[in-house]
Amino acid sequence: MDYSSALAAVLGGVLIGASAALLLFTYKHTAGISGIAAGLLPPWPKGNVWRIWFLAGLVASAPLAKLAGADPVTELQASPTLLALAGLLVGYGSRLGGGCTSGHGVCGIARLSPRSIVATLTFMFSAGITVFLTRHWL
């Protein structure tokens, strides 16, 4: 067993949980990325700067990890057009579903929200079916 990768996964989970709890207790908002990003669209409410900092932290995490000695690997196997289309569909789906995987999966389940539990089960089932179909049928 590779204990360094297990430790990295545990540390990552602790950091995600701590950031979600800090956001909840400090600003009274759940750490749902789609909702945070959507809140940057006009009209802009007052006290919105925390959203920019939160998203900047997400964007800065990979370069900071690389500076710290980690080797984050990103391999994109799709065209920019397909990635943009996928991003739009994910954004639409997360707004339609009332949240994204981070909001439902991390924050909603922690609050024992039935809606979040159903949403997360739906995400996971859909992801499993998609992987199966793309790897074995397409």
Beta strands, then each sheet from edge to edge (+ up, - down):
end
